[in-house]
């Protein structure tokens, strides 16, 4: 049995020029893979490690 893939339609699409789309894609590629909030990530890791050591 084969399932048909549901077609998703965008409800709110912002219209923008090709140059704007190109700039956004360049920035998205630069950001991809980087930690934007290293302090908060470290704090979350520390708090999670503390939770693992607690007897539950």
PDB file of N, H, CA, C and O in Angstrom:
ATOM      1  N   UNK A   1       0.840  -1.177   0.000  1.00  0.00           N
ATOM      2  CA  UNK A   1       0.000   0.000   0.000  1.00  0.00           C
ATOM      3  C   UNK A   1       0.887   1.242   0.000  1.00  0.00           C
ATOM      4  O   UNK A   1       1.853   1.346   0.756  1.00  0.00           O
ATOM      5  N   UNK A   2       0.539   2.137  -0.836  1.00  0.00           N
ATOM      6  H   UNK A   2      -0.245   2.053  -1.450  1.00  0.00           H
ATOM      7  CA  UNK A   2       1.344   3.337  -0.974  1.00  0.00           C
ATOM      8  C   UNK A   2       0.562   4.541  -0.466  1.00  0.00           C
ATOM      9  O   UNK A   2      -0.600   4.743  -0.818  1.00  0.00           O
ATOM     10  N   UNK A   3       1.222   5.329   0.363  1.00  0.00           N
ATOM     11  H   UNK A   3       2.166   5.165   0.649  1.00  0.00           H
ATOM     12  CA  UNK A   3       0.571   6.530   0.876  1.00  0.00           C
ATOM     13  C   UNK A   3       0.873   7.698  -0.049  1.00  0.00           C
ATOM     14  O   UNK A   3       1.980   7.828  -0.573  1.00  0.00           O
ATOM     15  N   UNK A   4      -0.103   8.519  -0.233  1.00  0.00           N
ATOM     16  H   UNK A   4      -1.002   8.414   0.193  1.00  0.00           H
ATOM     17  CA  UNK A   4       0.117   9.718  -1.032  1.00  0.00           C
ATOM     18  C   UNK A   4       0.675  10.803  -0.120  1.00  0.00           C
ATOM     19  O   UNK A   4       0.197  11.002   0.997  1.00  0.00           O
ATOM     20  N   UNK A   5       1.679  11.489  -0.608  1.00  0.00           N
ATOM     21  H   UNK A   5       2.067  11.327  -1.515  1.00  0.00           H
ATOM     22  CA  UNK A   5       2.267  12.559   0.181  1.00  0.00           C
ATOM     23  C   UNK A   5       1.342  13.764   0.160  1.00  0.00           C
ATOM     24  O   UNK A   5       0.814  14.152  -0.882  1.00  0.00           O
ATOM     25  N   UNK A   6       1.164  14.341   1.331  1.00  0.00           N
ATOM     26  H   UNK A   6       1.593  14.026   2.177  1.00  0.00           H
ATOM     27  CA  UNK A   6       0.298  15.495   1.447  1.00  0.00           C
ATOM     28  C   UNK A   6       1.045  16.732   0.951  1.00  0.00           C
ATOM     29  O   UNK A   6       2.204  16.950   1.303  1.00  0.00           O
ATOM     30  N   UNK A   7       0.382  17.522   0.146  1.00  0.00           N
ATOM     31  H   UNK A   7      -0.560  17.345  -0.140  1.00  0.00           H
ATOM     32  CA  UNK A   7       0.986  18.745  -0.366  1.00  0.00           C
ATOM     33  C   UNK A   7       0.727  19.854   0.642  1.00  0.00           C
ATOM     34  O   UNK A   7      -0.418  20.156   0.977  1.00  0.00           O
ATOM     35  N   UNK A   8       1.811  20.455   1.119  1.00  0.00           N
ATOM     36  H   UNK A   8       2.742  20.210   0.847  1.00  0.00           H
ATOM     37  CA  UNK A   8       1.691  21.543   2.079  1.00  0.00           C
ATOM     38  C   UNK A   8       1.701  22.872   1.345  1.00  0.00           C
ATOM     39  O   UNK A   8       2.518  23.097   0.452  1.00  0.00           O
ATOM     40  N   UNK A   9       0.799  23.737   1.724  1.00  0.00           N
ATOM     41  H   UNK A   9       0.135  23.555   2.449  1.00  0.00           H
ATOM     42  CA  UNK A   9       0.731  25.050   1.095  1.00  0.00           C
ATOM     43  C   UNK A   9       1.091  26.108   2.132  1.00  0.00           C
ATOM     44  O   UNK A   9       0.618  26.068   3.268  1.00  0.00           O
ATOM     45  N   UNK A  10       1.917  27.035   1.734  1.00  0.00           N
ATOM     46  H   UNK A  10       2.302  27.067   0.812  1.00  0.00           H
ATOM     47  CA  UNK A  10       2.304  28.115   2.635  1.00  0.00           C
ATOM     48  C   UNK A  10       1.140  29.087   2.770  1.00  0.00           C
ATOM     49  O   UNK A  10       0.534  29.498   1.781  1.00  0.00           O
ATOM     50  N   UNK A  11       0.844  29.442   4.006  1.00  0.00           N
ATOM     51  H   UNK A  11       1.337  29.108   4.810  1.00  0.00           H
ATOM     52  CA  UNK A  11      -0.274  30.349   4.234  1.00  0.00           C
ATOM     53  C   UNK A  11       0.165  31.805   4.220  1.00  0.00           C
ATOM     54  O   UNK A  11      -0.500  32.662   3.637  1.00  0.00           O
ATOM     55  N   UNK A  12       1.296  32.073   4.870  1.00  0.00           N
ATOM     56  H   UNK A  12       1.836  31.377   5.343  1.00  0.00           H
ATOM     57  CA  UNK A  12       1.778  33.451   4.929  1.00  0.00           C
ATOM     58  C   UNK A  12       3.144  33.511   4.258  1.00  0.00           C
ATOM     59  O   UNK A  12       4.151  33.129   4.854  1.00  0.00           O
ATOM     60  N   UNK A  13       3.175  33.980   3.044  1.00  0.00           N
ATOM     61  H   UNK A  13       2.356  34.290   2.560  1.00  0.00           H
ATOM     62  CA  UNK A  13       4.422  34.073   2.300  1.00  0.00           C
ATOM     63  C   UNK A  13       4.741  35.542   2.090  1.00  0.00           C
ATOM     64  O   UNK A  13       3.912  36.313   1.607  1.00  0.00           O
ATOM     65  N   UNK A  14       5.954  35.912   2.460  1.00  0.00           N
ATOM     66  H   UNK A  14       6.627  35.286   2.852  1.00  0.00           H
ATOM     67  CA  UNK A  14       6.380  37.288   2.254  1.00  0.00           C
ATOM     68  C   UNK A  14       6.953  37.421   0.851  1.00  0.00           C
ATOM     69  O   UNK A  14       7.792  36.624   0.429  1.00  0.00           O
ATOM     70  N   UNK A  15       6.495  38.425   0.146  1.00  0.00           N
ATOM     71  H   UNK A  15       5.814  39.073   0.488  1.00  0.00           H
ATOM     72  CA  UNK A  15       7.053  38.642  -1.183  1.00  0.00           C
ATOM     73  C   UNK A  15       8.346  39.431  -1.044  1.00  0.00           C
ATOM     74  O   UNK A  15       8.404  40.422  -0.317  1.00  0.00           O
ATOM     75  N   UNK A  16       9.386  38.984  -1.748  1.00  0.00           N
ATOM     76  H   UNK A  16       9.339  38.179  -2.339  1.00  0.00           H
ATOM     77  CA  UNK A  16      10.669  39.670  -1.690  1.00  0.00           C
ATOM     78  C   UNK A  16      11.386  39.491  -3.014  1.00  0.00           C
ATOM     79  O   UNK A  16      11.077  38.590  -3.795  1.00  0.00           O
ATOM     80  N   UNK A  17      12.337  40.358  -3.246  1.00  0.00           N
ATOM     81  H   UNK A  17      12.588  41.089  -2.612  1.00  0.00           H
ATOM     82  CA  UNK A  17      13.062  40.322  -4.512  1.00  0.00           C
ATOM     83  C   UNK A  17      14.069  39.177  -4.529  1.00  0.00           C
ATOM     84  O   UNK A  17      14.361  38.575  -3.495  1.00  0.00           O
ATOM     85  N   UNK A  18      14.593  38.886  -5.712  1.00  0.00           N
ATOM     86  H   UNK A  18      14.356  39.375  -6.551  1.00  0.00           H
ATOM     87  CA  UNK A  18      15.576  37.808  -5.843  1.00  0.00           C
ATOM     88  C   UNK A  18      16.847  38.132  -5.075  1.00  0.00           C
ATOM     89  O   UNK A  18      17.468  37.244  -4.491  1.00  0.00           O
ATOM     90  N   UNK A  19      17.236  39.413  -5.076  1.00  0.00           N
ATOM     91  H   UNK A  19      16.731  40.134  -5.550  1.00  0.00           H
ATOM     92  CA  UNK A  19      18.464  39.791  -4.364  1.00  0.00           C
ATOM     93  C   UNK A  19      18.303  39.601  -2.861  1.00  0.00           C
ATOM     94  O   UNK A  19      19.247  39.196  -2.182  1.00  0.00           O
ATOM     95  N   UNK A  20      17.114  39.892  -2.337  1.00  0.00           N
ATOM     96  H   UNK A  20      16.348  40.221  -2.889  1.00  0.00           H
ATOM     97  CA  UNK A  20      16.866  39.695  -0.913  1.00  0.00           C
ATOM     98  C   UNK A  20      16.897  38.212  -0.575  1.00  0.00           C
ATOM     99  O   UNK A  20      17.469  37.825   0.445  1.00  0.00           O
ATOM    100  N   UNK A  21      16.297  37.383  -1.407  1.00  0.00           N
ATOM    101  H   UNK A  21      15.833  37.698  -2.236  1.00  0.00           H
ATOM    102  CA  UNK A  21      16.326  35.933  -1.179  1.00  0.00           C
ATOM    103  C   UNK A  21      17.753  35.412  -1.201  1.00  0.00           C
ATOM    104  O   UNK A  21      18.115  34.542  -0.410  1.00  0.00           O
ATOM    105  N   UNK A  22      18.563  35.947  -2.110  1.00  0.00           N
ATOM    106  H   UNK A  22      18.269  36.654  -2.753  1.00  0.00           H
ATOM    107  CA  UNK A  22      19.954  35.518  -2.214  1.00  0.00           C
ATOM    108  C   UNK A  22      20.729  35.918  -0.960  1.00  0.00           C
ATOM    109  O   UNK A  22      21.518  35.127  -0.442  1.00  0.00           O
ATOM    110  N   UNK A  23      20.508  37.153  -0.463  1.00  0.00           N
ATOM    111  H   UNK A  23      19.867  37.795  -0.884  1.00  0.00           H
ATOM    112  CA  UNK A  23      21.190  37.597   0.760  1.00  0.00           C
ATOM    113  C   UNK A  23      20.783  36.746   1.956  1.00  0.00           C
ATOM    114  O   UNK A  23      21.626  36.381   2.775  1.00  0.00           O
ATOM    115  N   UNK A  24      19.505  36.432   2.060  1.00  0.00           N
ATOM    116  H   UNK A  24      18.820  36.729   1.394  1.00  0.00           H
ATOM    117  CA  UNK A  24      19.026  35.608   3.175  1.00  0.00           C
ATOM    118  C   UNK A  24      19.634  34.215   3.102  1.00  0.00           C
ATOM    119  O   UNK A  24      20.006  33.651   4.132  1.00  0.00           O
ATOM    120  N   UNK A  25      19.739  33.653   1.908  1.00  0.00           N
ATOM    121  H   UNK A  25      19.437  34.111   1.072  1.00  0.00           H
ATOM    122  CA  UNK A  25      20.319  32.313   1.789  1.00  0.00           C
ATOM    123  C   UNK A  25      21.798  32.317   2.147  1.00  0.00           C
ATOM    124  O   UNK A  25      22.288  31.353   2.735  1.00  0.00           O
ATOM    125  N   UNK A  26      22.525  33.390   1.804  1.00  0.00           N
ATOM    126  H   UNK A  26      22.127  34.173   1.327  1.00  0.00           H
ATOM    127  CA  UNK A  26      23.945  33.485   2.165  1.00  0.00           C
ATOM    128  C   UNK A  26      24.097  33.559   3.678  1.00  0.00           C
ATOM    129  O   UNK A  26      24.956  32.886   4.248  1.00  0.00           O
ATOM    130  N   UNK A  27      23.276  34.365   4.328  1.00  0.00           N
ATOM    131  H   UNK A  27      22.579  34.912   3.865  1.00  0.00           H
ATOM    132  CA  UNK A  27      23.339  34.495   5.789  1.00  0.00           C
ATOM    133  C   UNK A  27      22.953  33.184   6.458  1.00  0.00           C
ATOM    134  O   UNK A  27      23.572  32.792   7.447  1.00  0.00           O
ATOM    135  N   UNK A  28      21.938  32.500   5.933  1.00  0.00           N
ATOM    136  H   UNK A  28      21.435  32.819   5.130  1.00  0.00           H
ATOM    137  CA  UNK A  28      21.517  31.218   6.510  1.00  0.00           C
ATOM    138  C   UNK A  28      22.625  30.182   6.406  1.00  0.00           C
ATOM    139  O   UNK A  28      22.816  29.390   7.329  1.00  0.00           O
ATOM    140  N   UNK A  29      23.363  30.175   5.290  1.00  0.00           N
ATOM    141  H   UNK A  29      23.207  30.819   4.541  1.00  0.00           H
ATOM    142  CA  UNK A  29      24.480  29.237   5.142  1.00  0.00           C
ATOM    143  C   UNK A  29      25.591  29.559   6.127  1.00  0.00           C
ATOM    144  O   UNK A  29      26.238  28.651   6.648  1.00  0.00           O
ATOM    145  N   UNK A  30      25.824  30.861   6.392  1.00  0.00           N
ATOM    146  H   UNK A  30      25.298  31.599   5.969  1.00  0.00           H
ATOM    147  CA  UNK A  30      26.857  31.257   7.353  1.00  0.00           C
ATOM    148  C   UNK A  30      26.486  30.841   8.772  1.00  0.00           C
ATOM    149  O   UNK A  30      27.345  30.408   9.539  1.00  0.00           O
ATOM    150  N   UNK A  31      25.216  30.971   9.119  1.00  0.00           N
ATOM    151  H   UNK A  31      24.518  31.323   8.495  1.00  0.00           H
ATOM    152  CA  UNK A  31      24.761  30.678  10.478  1.00  0.00           C
ATOM    153  C   UNK A  31      24.678  29.178  10.729  1.00  0.00           C
ATOM    154  O   UNK A  31      24.887  28.732  11.857  1.00  0.00           O
ATOM    155  N   UNK A  32      24.378  28.395   9.700  1.00  0.00           N
ATOM    156  H   UNK A  32      24.209  28.757   8.783  1.00  0.00           H
ATOM    157  CA  UNK A  32      24.148  26.959   9.859  1.00  0.00           C
ATOM    158  C   UNK A  32      25.363  26.284  10.486  1.00  0.00           C
ATOM    159  O   UNK A  32      26.487  26.427  10.005  1.00  0.00           O
ATOM    160  N   UNK A  33      25.122  25.554  11.558  1.00  0.00           N
ATOM    161  H   UNK A  33      24.209  25.438  11.949  1.00  0.00           H
ATOM    162  CA  UNK A  33      26.185  24.807  12.218  1.00  0.00           C
ATOM    163  C   UNK A  33      26.905  25.569  13.316  1.00  0.00           C
ATOM    164  O   UNK A  33      27.731  24.993  14.023  1.00  0.00           O
ATOM    165  N   UNK A  34      26.609  26.852  13.473  1.00  0.00           N
ATOM    166  H   UNK A  34      25.938  27.321  12.898  1.00  0.00           H
ATOM    167  CA  UNK A  34      27.276  27.633  14.518  1.00  0.00           C
ATOM    168  C   UNK A  34      26.403  27.673  15.763  1.00  0.00           C
ATOM    169  O   UNK A  34      25.176  27.632  15.680  1.00  0.00           O
ATOM    170  N   UNK A  35      27.047  27.753  16.902  1.00  0.00           N
ATOM    171  H   UNK A  35      28.045  27.786  16.969  1.00  0.00           H
ATOM    172  CA  UNK A  35      26.305  27.942  18.146  1.00  0.00           C
ATOM    173  C   UNK A  35      26.096  29.435  18.326  1.00  0.00           C
ATOM    174  O   UNK A  35      27.054  30.191  18.486  1.00  0.00           O
ATOM    175  N   UNK A  36      24.845  29.853  18.299  1.00  0.00           N
ATOM    176  H   UNK A  36      24.067  29.239  18.169  1.00  0.00           H
ATOM    177  CA  UNK A  36      24.551  31.276  18.407  1.00  0.00           C
ATOM    178  C   UNK A  36      24.574  31.754  19.850  1.00  0.00           C
ATOM    179  O   UNK A  36      24.876  32.919  20.107  1.00  0.00           O
ATOM    180  N   UNK A  37      24.261  30.879  20.790  1.00  0.00           N
ATOM    181  H   UNK A  37      24.015  29.933  20.581  1.00  0.00           H
ATOM    182  CA  UNK A  37      24.212  31.249  22.198  1.00  0.00           C
ATOM    183  C   UNK A  37      25.056  30.273  23.010  1.00  0.00           C
ATOM    184  O   UNK A  37      24.499  29.426  23.709  1.00  0.00           O
ATOM    185  N   UNK A  38      26.384  30.366  22.938  1.00  0.00           N
ATOM    186  H   UNK A  38      26.837  31.054  22.371  1.00  0.00           H
ATOM    187  CA  UNK A  38      27.230  29.376  23.622  1.00  0.00           C
ATOM    188  C   UNK A  38      27.089  29.404  25.143  1.00  0.00           C
ATOM    189  O   UNK A  38      27.186  28.359  25.787  1.00  0.00           O
ATOM    190  N   UNK A  39      26.861  30.586  25.727  1.00  0.00           N
ATOM    191  H   UNK A  39      26.783  31.434  25.203  1.00  0.00           H
ATOM    192  CA  UNK A  39      26.722  30.660  27.188  1.00  0.00           C
ATOM    193  C   UNK A  39      25.476  29.908  27.649  1.00  0.00           C
ATOM    194  O   UNK A  39      25.518  29.166  28.631  1.00  0.00           O
ATOM    195  N   UNK A  40      24.379  30.101  26.943  1.00  0.00           N
ATOM    196  H   UNK A  40      24.345  30.704  26.146  1.00  0.00           H
ATOM    197  CA  UNK A  40      23.129  29.444  27.334  1.00  0.00           C
ATOM    198  C   UNK A  40      23.208  27.939  27.105  1.00  0.00           C
ATOM    199  O   UNK A  40      22.641  27.163  27.875  1.00  0.00           O
ATOM    200  N   UNK A  41      23.903  27.525  26.061  1.00  0.00           N
ATOM    201  H   UNK A  41      24.364  28.155  25.436  1.00  0.00           H
ATOM    202  CA  UNK A  41      24.067  26.095  25.792  1.00  0.00           C
ATOM    203  C   UNK A  41      24.886  25.453  26.906  1.00  0.00           C
ATOM    204  O   UNK A  41      24.555  24.361  27.369  1.00  0.00           O
ATOM    205  N   UNK A  42      25.958  26.125  27.342  1.00  0.00           N
ATOM    206  H   UNK A  42      26.227  27.012  26.965  1.00  0.00           H
ATOM    207  CA  UNK A  42      26.776  25.595  28.433  1.00  0.00           C
ATOM    208  C   UNK A  42      25.978  25.501  29.726  1.00  0.00           C
ATOM    209  O   UNK A  42      26.091  24.518  30.458  1.00  0.00           O
ATOM    210  N   UNK A  43      25.173  26.521  30.009  1.00  0.00           N
ATOM    211  H   UNK A  43      25.082  27.320  29.415  1.00  0.00           H
ATOM    212  CA  UNK A  43      24.347  26.509  31.217  1.00  0.00           C
ATOM    213  C   UNK A  43      23.337  25.366  31.169  1.00  0.00           C
ATOM    214  O   UNK A  43      23.108  24.700  32.178  1.00  0.00           O
ATOM    215  N   UNK A  44      22.737  25.136  30.013  1.00  0.00           N
ATOM    216  H   UNK A  44      22.923  25.677  29.193  1.00  0.00           H
ATOM    217  CA  UNK A  44      21.766  24.045  29.875  1.00  0.00           C
ATOM    218  C   UNK A  44      22.439  22.688  30.054  1.00  0.00           C
ATOM    219  O   UNK A  44      21.879  21.799  30.695  1.00  0.00           O
ATOM    220  N   UNK A  45      23.634  22.521  29.493  1.00  0.00           N
ATOM    221  H   UNK A  45      24.089  23.243  28.972  1.00  0.00           H
ATOM    222  CA  UNK A  45      24.354  21.254  29.652  1.00  0.00           C
ATOM    223  C   UNK A  45      24.703  21.013  31.109  1.00  0.00           C
ATOM    224  O   UNK A  45      24.599  19.890  31.603  1.00  0.00           O
ATOM    225  N   UNK A  46      25.121  22.081  31.803  1.00  0.00           N
ATOM    226  H   UNK A  46      25.206  22.993  31.402  1.00  0.00           H
ATOM    227  CA  UNK A  46      25.488  21.952  33.212  1.00  0.00           C
ATOM    228  C   UNK A  46      24.267  21.577  34.048  1.00  0.00           C
ATOM    229  O   UNK A  46      24.353  20.705  34.913  1.00  0.00           O
ATOM    230  N   UNK A  47      23.137  22.226  33.797  1.00  0.00           N
ATOM    231  H   UNK A  47      23.067  22.934  33.094  1.00  0.00           H
ATOM    232  CA  UNK A  47      21.940  21.920  34.579  1.00  0.00           C
ATOM    233  C   UNK A  47      21.435  20.508  34.279  1.00  0.00           C
ATOM    234  O   UNK A  47      20.927  19.834  35.174  1.00  0.00           O
ATOM    235  N   UNK A  48      21.567  20.055  33.034  1.00  0.00           N
ATOM    236  H   UNK A  48      21.980  20.603  32.306  1.00  0.00           H
ATOM    237  CA  UNK A  48      21.153  18.691  32.706  1.00  0.00           C
ATOM    238  C   UNK A  48      22.058  17.662  33.366  1.00  0.00           C
ATOM    239  O   UNK A  48      21.589  16.610  33.798  1.00  0.00           O
ATOM    240  N   UNK A  49      23.346  17.954  33.447  1.00  0.00           N
ATOM    241  H   UNK A  49      23.728  18.809  33.096  1.00  0.00           H
ATOM    242  CA  UNK A  49      24.247  17.004  34.101  1.00  0.00           C
ATOM    243  C   UNK A  49      23.954  16.937  35.596  1.00  0.00           C
ATOM    244  O   UNK A  49      24.104  15.879  36.207  1.00  0.00           O
ATOM    245  N   UNK A  50      23.537  18.057  36.192  1.00  0.00           N
ATOM    246  H   UNK A  50      23.415  18.916  35.696  1.00  0.00           H
ATOM    247  CA  UNK A  50      23.157  18.051  37.605  1.00  0.00           C
ATOM    248  C   UNK A  50      21.891  17.233  37.818  1.00  0.00           C
ATOM    249  O   UNK A  50      21.760  16.550  38.833  1.00  0.00           O
ATOM    250  N   UNK A  51      20.968  17.294  36.884  1.00  0.00           N
ATOM    251  H   UNK A  51      21.075  17.850  36.059  1.00  0.00           H
ATOM    252  CA  UNK A  51      19.729  16.528  37.020  1.00  0.00           C
ATOM    253  C   UNK A  51      19.986  15.029  36.933  1.00  0.00           C
ATOM    254  O   UNK A  51      19.322  14.246  37.613  1.00  0.00           O
ATOM    255  N   UNK A  52      20.934  14.627  36.110  1.00  0.00           N
ATOM    256  H   UNK A  52      21.473  15.262  35.558  1.00  0.00           H
ATOM    257  CA  UNK A  52      21.222  13.202  35.959  1.00  0.00           C
ATOM    258  C   UNK A  52      21.804  12.610  37.236  1.00  0.00           C
ATOM    259  O   UNK A  52      21.615  11.426  37.515  1.00  0.00           O
ATOM    260  N   UNK A  53      22.511  13.426  38.012  1.00  0.00           N
ATOM    261  H   UNK A  53      22.665  14.388  37.785  1.00  0.00           H
ATOM    262  CA  UNK A  53      23.146  12.909  39.216  1.00  0.00           C
ATOM    263  C   UNK A  53      22.187  12.836  40.404  1.00  0.00           C
ATOM    264  O   UNK A  53      22.504  12.206  41.413  1.00  0.00           O
ATOM    265  N   UNK A  54      21.024  13.472  40.297  1.00  0.00           N
ATOM    266  H   UNK A  54      20.767  13.984  39.478  1.00  0.00           H
ATOM    267  CA  UNK A  54      20.066  13.438  41.400  1.00  0.00           C
ATOM    268  C   UNK A  54      19.349  12.092  41.444  1.00  0.00           C
ATOM    269  O   UNK A  54      18.965  11.563  40.401  1.00  0.00           O
ATOM    270  N   UNK A  55      19.166  11.533  42.640  1.00  0.00           N
ATOM    271  H   UNK A  55      19.479  11.963  43.487  1.00  0.00           H
ATOM    272  CA  UNK A  55      18.398  10.284  42.734  1.00  0.00           C
ATOM    273  C   UNK A  55      16.905  10.567  42.579  1.00  0.00           C
ATOM    274  O   UNK A  55      16.341  11.414  43.272  1.00  0.00           O
ATOM    275  N   UNK A  56      16.300   9.861  41.684  1.00  0.00           N
ATOM    276  H   UNK A  56      16.758   9.172  41.121  1.00  0.00           H
ATOM    277  CA  UNK A  56      14.859  10.083  41.451  1.00  0.00           C
ATOM    278  C   UNK A  56      14.119   8.798  41.757  1.00  0.00           C
ATOM    279  O   UNK A  56      12.895   8.746  41.633  1.00  0.00           O
TER     280      UNK A  56
END
